[in-house]
């Protein structure tokens, strides 16, 4: 067994209980939230917010959710939630008592979610099986996606991340890998995206200001590549072959680029690339 897997648990009893509750068949791979991440305060905050949001949304239907894992796996709450939020009429029974019926119900519900959110199968972070088996990570991803689509003003805590462990049952034993995974949006990425959007807006809505921005960039570039005896006058043409860009990066990061690693005066597209 992978030693890293054992390190996740402080006591052997914890490991035995985990494997008993999460049976992984031969050749199967599953991803879980590490037990050490389950008490993350931001994760708890997100769980409570989602529970309060569901209960407030379904108050008139007298539905009360206390646990995301235990109360959503059979599809009943998800069914009511989607009908209430999106006025979706799903062709399934309200109550599914057997596992077969629950699986069929979840299949219809999750297909409707993917269609409504315009998500391809490769983009889904949940599945019928993971929701049915009360997987918290998948349930959280599903609820966050639904909330963002139907109630974008819901103030979810940003940067909620958990440490996950992926376990694969191979012929040689349990193979594991760990990673950090965001459940709510990474605020730093959003800020970077916002900056990109500002440039897009500049190009489309304020072309008259573009020349002023170019001048600022030219001054910035010349401040650094001028130390190499170079002068840039036109960003578009002089950056096209990549040489100035490489030299600028070298100056900004404080290292020397070996001239044998690139073409200082590229004569073809291949040399530029």
PyMOL commands that set and color helices and strands:
alter all, ss='L'
color gray80, all
select helices_A, chain A and resi 3-7+12-21+35-37+41-57+59-61+68-72+76-86+99-117+121-123+128-132+136-150+187-205+207-228+235-238+243-253+259-261+269-272
alter helices_A, ss='H'
color red, helices_A
select strands_A, chain A and resi 29-33+161-170+173-182
alter strands_A, ss='S'
color yellow, strands_A
deselect
rebuild
show_as cartoon
